[in-house]
Amino acid sequence: MPLARKTFAIISNTIGVVKVIAGAFLLVAISWEVITSDHVQLSPMYLTVQLIVCSIFLCDFFVRLSRAADRVRFFWRNLILLLISVPWLNIMVWSGMRATHDWGLIVGLLPMLRAFLAMAFIVQWLVSDSKIQRLFFAYIFTVAVFTYISALVFYDYEIQVNPNLHNFGNALWWAWMNVTTVGAEIFPVTPIGKIFSVLLPSLGMMFFPIFTTYVLQEFTRNDGSAKKQAKK
């Protein structure tokens, strides 16, 4: 491998690891902001974390753009990644726009989409072979992260207007009951809450059959292997 290509591979792998760390750090910052804030204004700490994480994502984009064989094609194919990596929340503040907590949270979640793609490295490692244990952990990882973020959004939007929601534990319980399609006695009263109350059961209905299929395939394969060995 040429030295330049090897160096670029090292840089790409390093940035990939940094992206995963940045995504996890952003999730922690969003959690802290939602659970401890006054749900009115965004804190300077949260805005700073947003800027740093988005800068890392933008750096990754332009590094890969500089090494692309066809830069124009790469740009247009990855335009969405670029757009969700832009620190829109910080731009809103710098332009003098009043970043209220409710809209600020939605805009601030855009980089989390990019963080999910970075965290896909973890899922890729988890499913690097056909062992059912790794498939199980990949499934748990995907569902758990989305359910947790849904609980954060639901809590932030509903805590001040929903009489049945008293703390973040209630929101987390609501999210898990909905993703398992069981349902909860906490009913959303805001449009965002109602949207997530539809998305979570939809996610559950999509993922549970997929995981069941994997389990059955693995069981069938192992059972077939055992029968072949028994015949020998």
Beta strands, then each sheet from edge to edge (+ up, - down):
end
